[in-house]
Amino acid sequence: MEHNQLEQILTLRRHYLPHEPDDEEALARAIWLNKQHWDNTSHAIAAGIAKAFNGA
């Protein structure tokens, strides 16, 4: 599965949108949701690190 991108995308769709079909729109939404999740996580971590170093 590590080298099969289609299987990875299908897994993301099943995780984020379990009741959606495996069509292009649902797959694209799952990819977008995954990207948003990791963007939000990285911003939260950066904010936490900045807060820790600034002593706030």
DSSP file (Angstrom, degrees, kcal/mol; ACC not computed):
  #  RESIDUE AA STRUCTURE BP1 BP2  ACC     N-H-->O    O-->H-N    N-H-->O    O-->H-N    TCO  KAPPA ALPHA  PHI   PSI    X-CA   Y-CA   Z-CA
    1    1 A M    >         0   0    0      0, 0.0     3,-0.9     0, 0.0     7,-0.2   0.000 360.0 360.0 360.0 -26.7    0.0    0.0    0.0
    2    2 A E  T 3   +     0   0    0      1,-0.2     3,-0.0     5,-0.1     6,-0.0   0.806 360.0  35.8 -61.5 -28.9    2.9    2.4    0.6
    3    3 A H  T 3  S+     0   0    0      1,-0.1     2,-0.8     2,-0.0    -1,-0.2   0.399  98.6  87.0-105.8   1.2    3.7    2.5   -3.1
    4    4 A N    <>  -     0   0    0     -3,-0.9     4,-1.8     1,-0.2     5,-0.1  -0.845  52.5-175.9-106.7  98.0    0.1    2.3   -4.4
    5    5 A Q  H  > S+     0   0    0     -2,-0.8     4,-2.5     1,-0.2     5,-0.2   0.858  81.7  56.2 -64.5 -36.4   -1.3    5.9   -4.6
    6    6 A L  H  > S+     0   0    0      1,-0.2     4,-2.5     2,-0.2    -1,-0.2   0.925 107.7  48.5 -62.3 -43.0   -4.8    4.9   -5.6
    7    7 A E  H  > S+     0   0    0      1,-0.2     4,-2.1     2,-0.2    -1,-0.2   0.873 110.5  52.2 -64.2 -36.7   -5.1    2.6   -2.6
    8    8 A Q  H  X S+     0   0    0     -4,-1.8     4,-2.2    -7,-0.2    -2,-0.2   0.917 110.7  47.0 -64.3 -43.1   -3.9    5.5   -0.4
    9    9 A I  H  X S+     0   0    0     -4,-2.5     4,-2.4     2,-0.2    -2,-0.2   0.906 111.3  51.0 -66.3 -41.2   -6.5    7.8   -1.8
   10   10 A L  H  X S+     0   0    0     -4,-2.5     4,-2.3     1,-0.2    -1,-0.2   0.886 109.3  51.4 -62.7 -38.0   -9.2    5.3   -1.4
   11   11 A T  H  X S+     0   0    0     -4,-2.1     4,-2.0     2,-0.2    -2,-0.2   0.907 109.1  50.2 -65.5 -41.7   -8.2    4.8    2.2
   12   12 A L  H  X S+     0   0    0     -4,-2.2     4,-3.0     2,-0.2     5,-0.4   0.916 110.3  50.7 -61.0 -42.7   -8.3    8.5    2.8
   13   13 A R  H  X S+     0   0    0     -4,-2.4     4,-2.6     1,-0.2     7,-0.2   0.911 110.2  49.0 -62.0 -42.3  -11.8    8.6    1.3
   14   14 A R  H  < S+     0   0    0     -4,-2.3    -1,-0.2     2,-0.2    -2,-0.2   0.856 115.1  46.0 -65.3 -33.7  -13.0    5.8    3.5
   15   15 A H  H  < S+     0   0    0     -4,-2.0    -2,-0.2    -5,-0.2    -1,-0.2   0.958 125.2  27.1 -73.0 -52.4  -11.5    7.5    6.6
   16   16 A Y  H  < S+     0   0    0     -4,-3.0    -3,-0.2     1,-0.2    -2,-0.2   0.815 136.4  25.2 -83.8 -32.0  -12.9   11.1    5.9
   17   17 A L    ><  +     0   0    0     -4,-2.6     3,-1.7    -5,-0.4    -1,-0.2  -0.574  66.2 167.0-133.6  69.0  -16.0   10.3    3.9
   18   18 A P  T 3  S+     0   0    0      0, 0.0    -1,-0.1     0, 0.0    -4,-0.1   0.711  77.8  45.9 -63.7 -21.6  -17.1    6.7    4.8
   19   19 A H  T 3  S+     0   0    0      2,-0.1    -5,-0.1     0, 0.0    -2,-0.0   0.342  93.2  97.4-104.1   7.6  -20.5    7.0    3.2
   20   20 A E  S <  S-     0   0    0     -3,-1.7    -3,-0.1    -7,-0.2     2,-0.1  -0.602  75.4-111.8 -93.4 155.8  -19.4    8.6   -0.1
   21   21 A P        -     0   0    0      0, 0.0     2,-1.2     0, 0.0    -1,-0.1  -0.306  33.2-102.3 -77.1 169.3  -18.8    6.7   -3.3
   22   22 A D  S    S+     0   0    0      4,-0.1     2,-0.2    -2,-0.1   -12,-0.0  -0.343  74.3 135.0 -88.5  54.2  -15.3    6.2   -4.9
   23   23 A D  S  > S-     0   0    0     -2,-1.2     4,-2.4     1,-0.1     5,-0.2  -0.530  71.4-100.7 -97.7 171.7  -15.9    8.9   -7.5
   24   24 A E  H  > S+     0   0    0      1,-0.2     4,-2.5     2,-0.2     5,-0.2   0.867 119.4  52.6 -59.8 -39.4  -13.4   11.7   -8.5
   25   25 A E  H  > S+     0   0    0      2,-0.2     4,-2.3     1,-0.2    -1,-0.2   0.924 111.4  44.6 -65.8 -44.9  -15.2   14.4   -6.5
   26   26 A A  H  > S+     0   0    0      2,-0.2     4,-2.3     1,-0.2    -1,-0.2   0.889 113.8  50.6 -67.3 -38.9  -15.2   12.4   -3.2
   27   27 A L  H  X S+     0   0    0     -4,-2.4     4,-2.2     2,-0.2    -2,-0.2   0.918 111.1  48.6 -64.4 -42.3  -11.6   11.3   -3.7
   28   28 A A  H  X S+     0   0    0     -4,-2.5     4,-2.4    -5,-0.2    -2,-0.2   0.903 111.0  50.8 -64.4 -40.7  -10.6   15.0   -4.3
   29   29 A R  H  X S+     0   0    0     -4,-2.3     4,-3.0     2,-0.2    -1,-0.2   0.901 109.2  51.0 -62.7 -40.9  -12.5   16.1   -1.2
   30   30 A A  H  X S+     0   0    0     -4,-2.3     4,-2.2     2,-0.2    -2,-0.2   0.905 110.5  48.5 -64.2 -41.1  -10.8   13.4    0.9
   31   31 A I  H  X S+     0   0    0     -4,-2.2     4,-2.4     2,-0.2    -2,-0.2   0.929 113.1  48.3 -62.8 -44.3   -7.4   14.6   -0.3
   32   32 A W  H  X S+     0   0    0     -4,-2.4     4,-2.8     1,-0.2    -2,-0.2   0.925 111.0  50.1 -62.7 -45.2   -8.3   18.2    0.4
   33   33 A L  H  X S+     0   0    0     -4,-3.0     4,-2.4     1,-0.2    -1,-0.2   0.897 110.8  49.8 -60.5 -40.5   -9.5   17.3    3.9
   34   34 A N  H  X S+     0   0    0     -4,-2.2     4,-2.1     2,-0.2    -1,-0.2   0.916 111.5  48.3 -64.7 -43.0   -6.3   15.4    4.6
   35   35 A K  H  X S+     0   0    0     -4,-2.4     4,-2.5     1,-0.2    -2,-0.2   0.922 111.9  49.7 -62.5 -44.4   -4.2   18.4    3.5
   36   36 A Q  H  X S+     0   0    0     -4,-2.8     4,-2.8     1,-0.2     5,-0.2   0.904 108.6  53.7 -60.9 -41.9   -6.3   20.8    5.6
   37   37 A H  H  X S+     0   0    0     -4,-2.4     4,-2.3     1,-0.2    -1,-0.2   0.941 112.8  42.1 -57.9 -49.1   -5.9   18.5    8.6
   38   38 A W  H  X S+     0   0    0     -4,-2.1     4,-2.4     2,-0.2    -1,-0.2   0.843 113.4  52.6 -72.4 -32.5   -2.1   18.4    8.3
   39   39 A D  H  X S+     0   0    0     -4,-2.5     4,-2.2     2,-0.2    -2,-0.2   0.942 112.1  46.2 -63.5 -46.6   -1.9   22.2    7.6
   40   40 A N  H  X S+     0   0    0     -4,-2.8     4,-2.2     1,-0.2    -2,-0.2   0.896 112.7  50.6 -62.4 -40.4   -4.0   22.9   10.7
   41   41 A T  H  X S+     0   0    0     -4,-2.3     4,-2.4    -5,-0.2    -1,-0.2   0.921 110.2  48.6 -63.7 -44.7   -1.8   20.5   12.8
   42   42 A S  H  X S+     0   0    0     -4,-2.4     4,-2.4     1,-0.2    -2,-0.2   0.877 111.7  49.8 -66.3 -36.4    1.4   22.1   11.6
   43   43 A H  H  X S+     0   0    0     -4,-2.2     4,-2.4     2,-0.2    -1,-0.2   0.897 110.9  49.7 -67.2 -39.0    0.1   25.6   12.4
   44   44 A A  H  X S+     0   0    0     -4,-2.2     4,-2.2     2,-0.2    -2,-0.2   0.901 111.8  48.1 -66.0 -40.3   -1.0   24.5   15.8
   45   45 A I  H  X S+     0   0    0     -4,-2.4     4,-2.5     2,-0.2    -2,-0.2   0.925 111.8  49.5 -65.6 -44.1    2.4   23.0   16.5
   46   46 A A  H  X S+     0   0    0     -4,-2.4     4,-2.6     1,-0.2    -2,-0.2   0.909 111.4  49.5 -61.7 -41.7    4.2   26.1   15.3
   47   47 A A  H  X S+     0   0    0     -4,-2.4     4,-2.4     1,-0.2    -1,-0.2   0.896 111.1  49.8 -64.2 -39.7    2.0   28.3   17.5
   48   48 A G  H  X S+     0   0    0     -4,-2.2     4,-2.2     2,-0.2    -2,-0.2   0.896 111.4  47.9 -65.6 -40.3    2.7   26.0   20.5
   49   49 A I  H  X S+     0   0    0     -4,-2.5     4,-2.4     2,-0.2     5,-0.2   0.925 112.3  49.3 -65.7 -44.5    6.5   26.2   19.9
   50   50 A A  H  X S+     0   0    0     -4,-2.6     4,-2.0     1,-0.2     6,-0.2   0.910 111.7  49.5 -60.8 -41.6    6.4   30.0   19.5
   51   51 A K  H  X>S+     0   0    0     -4,-2.4     5,-1.4     1,-0.2     4,-0.8   0.899 110.3  50.5 -63.9 -40.6    4.3   30.2   22.7
   52   52 A A  H  <5S+     0   0    0     -4,-2.2     3,-0.4     1,-0.2    -2,-0.2   0.904 113.7  44.1 -65.5 -41.8    6.8   28.0   24.6
   53   53 A F  H  <5S+     0   0    0     -4,-2.4    -1,-0.2     1,-0.2    -2,-0.2   0.786 113.6  50.1 -75.8 -26.2    9.8   30.0   23.5
   54   54 A N  H  <5S-     0   0    0     -4,-2.0    -1,-0.2    -5,-0.2    -2,-0.2   0.550 105.6-128.0 -87.3  -7.5    8.2   33.4   24.2
   55   55 A G  T  <5       0   0    0     -4,-0.8    -3,-0.2    -3,-0.4    -4,-0.1   0.699 360.0 360.0  72.5  19.3    7.1   32.3   27.7
   56   56 A A      <       0   0    0     -5,-1.4    -4,-0.1    -6,-0.2    -5,-0.1   0.483 360.0 360.0 -86.6 360.0    3.5   33.3   27.1
